[in-house]
Amino acid sequence: MDVQRRAVYRRKPSGHRPRRPRRGGRGARQEHRRDALAIARRPCGRSAPILFGAGEAKQYVVFNAEGLIGLDPKDGKRLWLQPWKTDYNQNAASPLVIGKRILVSSAHGVGTGLIDVTDNNPTVVWQNKEVQSRFPSPVLVNGFVYVTSEPEAPGFLVCLDPATGKIQWKQGASSGVPRRRPAAR
């Protein structure tokens, strides 16, 4: 302890030792705890936000625990919401823009779907519960969507027709694709 701090805590002649002043006090701690609980209860997502639209009609699209949400880039206000709820409030794969439609994929029994967002009025075009991607984001190559799916233990690489949602082919991890790398020693 330095000399100045020692002087603050020196006993008074009466034997009373003053307490160190509190920062914030009990009320501030309770308020902070309430704020932290409120934040923890908010729906969150792990997917990256994407830019959707062109010109003046640009908007940010976020895929969180509530579903797919369109946000105004100027003020962040919600423009529309398409519910896409999972059992664990988890939507992690980033959405994929295909024209004026957005492809989303989730695990936990919900699956993959294509959502039409014409005039900020979202509607589900199709939903395929066979294809469930937990984390990896789908990609569009040569007019087909490629996504991983894991409703079954080994997992699959799946090729989808984006117009219909029908599976074109799927290849499992047991067909030559290694599931895990051996640990380095």
C-alpha positions in Angstrom: 0.0 0.0 0.0 1.2 3.5 -0.7 1.3 6.2 1.9 -1.8 8.0 0.7 -4.0 4.9 0.8 -2.7 4.0 4.3 -3.8 7.4 5.5 -7.4 6.8 4.3 -7.7 3.6 6.2 -5.9 4.6 9.3 -8.0 4.0 12.4 -9.6 7.0 14.0 -9.1 7.5 17.7 -12.5 5.9 18.4 -11.4 2.6 16.8 -13.7 3.0 13.8 -12.3 2.1 10.4 -14.1 3.6 7.4 -15.2 1.4 4.6 -14.0 1.7 1.1 -16.6 3.7 -0.9 -18.7 1.4 -3.2 -19.0 2.0 -6.9 -22.6 1.9 -8.0 -24.0 0.3 -4.9 -26.6 -2.5 -4.7 -29.2 -0.8 -6.9 -26.7 -0.4 -9.8 -25.7 -4.1 -9.5 -29.4 -5.2 -9.7 -30.0 -2.9 -12.6 -27.0 -4.3 -14.5 -28.2 -7.8 -13.8 -31.7 -7.0 -15.1 -30.1 -5.6 -18.3 -27.9 -8.6 -18.7 -30.9 -11.0 -18.4 -32.9 -9.0 -20.9 -30.1 -9.1 -23.4 -29.7 -12.9 -22.8 -33.4 -13.5 -23.5 -33.3 -11.6 -26.8 -33.3 -13.8 -29.9 -29.9 -14.0 -31.4 -28.3 -15.6 -34.4 -24.9 -16.6 -35.6 -25.3 -16.0 -39.2 -23.7 -13.0 -40.9 -26.1 -10.2 -42.1 -26.4 -9.9 -45.9 -27.2 -7.0 -48.2 -30.3 -7.6 -50.3 -31.8 -5.6 -53.1 -30.4 -2.9 -55.4 -30.5 0.9 -55.6 -32.8 2.7 -53.2 -34.4 -0.7 -52.3 -31.3 -2.0 -50.5 -31.8 -3.6 -47.1 -30.0 -5.7 -44.6 -31.2 -9.2 -44.0 -30.5 -10.9 -40.7 -31.3 -14.6 -39.9 -31.7 -14.8 -36.1 -33.7 -17.0 -33.7 -37.0 -15.3 -34.7 -36.5 -16.0 -38.4 -35.5 -14.0 -41.4 -35.7 -10.2 -40.9 -35.3 -7.3 -43.3 -33.9 -4.1 -41.9 -33.8 -0.6 -43.3 -30.0 0.3 -43.6 -30.7 4.0 -42.8 -32.3 3.6 -39.3 -32.3 -0.2 -38.6 -36.1 -0.4 -38.4 -37.7 -3.7 -39.2 -39.3 -3.8 -42.6 -40.5 -7.4 -42.5 -40.2 -10.7 -40.7 -40.6 -14.3 -41.9 -40.8 -16.6 -38.8 -38.3 -19.5 -39.0 -38.2 -20.9 -35.4 -36.2 -23.9 -34.3 -36.4 -25.9 -31.1 -33.2 -24.3 -29.8 -33.7 -20.8 -31.1 -30.7 -21.3 -33.4 -30.3 -20.2 -37.0 -26.6 -20.1 -37.8 -26.2 -20.6 -41.6 -26.0 -17.3 -43.5 -28.9 -16.8 -46.0 -28.3 -17.1 -49.7 -29.8 -14.5 -52.1 -31.2 -15.9 -55.3 -32.8 -13.0 -57.3 -35.7 -11.6 -55.2 -35.7 -14.7 -53.1 -33.7 -15.8 -50.1 -32.7 -19.4 -49.2 -32.3 -20.2 -45.5 -31.3 -23.4 -43.8 -31.5 -24.6 -40.2 -31.2 -27.8 -38.3 -33.4 -29.0 -35.4 -36.3 -30.3 -37.6 -37.0 -27.1 -39.6 -34.9 -27.7 -42.7 -34.2 -25.5 -45.8 -36.6 -23.1 -47.5 -36.9 -20.5 -50.2 -38.5 -17.2 -49.2 -39.9 -14.8 -51.8 -39.5 -11.2 -50.5 -41.2 -9.2 -53.3 -42.5 -5.8 -52.1 -41.3 -6.5 -48.5 -44.0 -9.2 -48.2 -42.2 -12.5 -47.4 -43.8 -15.8 -48.4 -42.4 -19.3 -48.2 -42.1 -20.7 -51.7 -41.0 -24.2 -50.5 -39.6 -25.9 -47.5 -37.6 -29.2 -47.4 -37.3 -30.7 -43.9 -34.9 -33.4 -45.2 -32.1 -30.9 -45.7 -31.0 -29.5 -42.4 -27.8 -27.4 -42.2 -26.7 -26.4 -38.7 -23.7 -24.1 -39.4 -22.3 -24.1 -42.9 -24.0 -21.6 -45.3 -25.4 -22.8 -48.6 -23.7 -21.8 -51.9 -25.1 -21.4 -55.4 -23.0 -22.8 -58.3 -24.1 -23.2 -61.9 -27.8 -22.9 -61.0 -27.8 -25.4 -58.1 -27.6 -25.0 -54.4 -25.1 -27.0 -52.4 -25.5 -27.4 -48.7 -24.5 -29.8 -46.0 -27.2 -31.7 -44.1 -27.1 -33.6 -40.9 -30.4 -35.1 -39.9 -28.6 -38.4 -40.0 -25.4 -39.1 -38.0 -22.7 -39.0 -40.8 -24.0 -36.0 -42.6 -24.4 -35.3 -46.3 -23.4 -32.9 -49.0 -26.7 -32.2 -50.8 -27.4 -30.7 -54.3 -30.8 -28.9 -54.5 -32.8 -27.4 -57.3 -33.5 -23.9 -56.0 -36.8 -23.6 -58.0 -38.4 -26.6 -56.4 -36.4 -27.6 -53.4 -36.0 -31.2 -54.6 -32.8 -33.0 -53.9 -30.8 -33.7 -57.1 -28.3 -35.9 -55.3 -26.7 -36.4 -51.9 -23.4 -37.9 -50.9 -22.7 -39.2 -47.4 -19.5 -39.0 -45.3 -19.2 -42.8 -45.6 -18.8 -42.6 -49.4 -15.2 -41.6 -49.3 -15.4 -38.1 -47.7 -13.4 -38.2 -44.5 -15.4 -37.1 -41.5 -12.5 -36.0 -39.3 -8.9 -35.5 -39.7 -6.6 -37.6 -37.6 -5.2 -35.8 -34.7 -1.6 -34.5 -35.2 0.9 -36.1 -32.9 
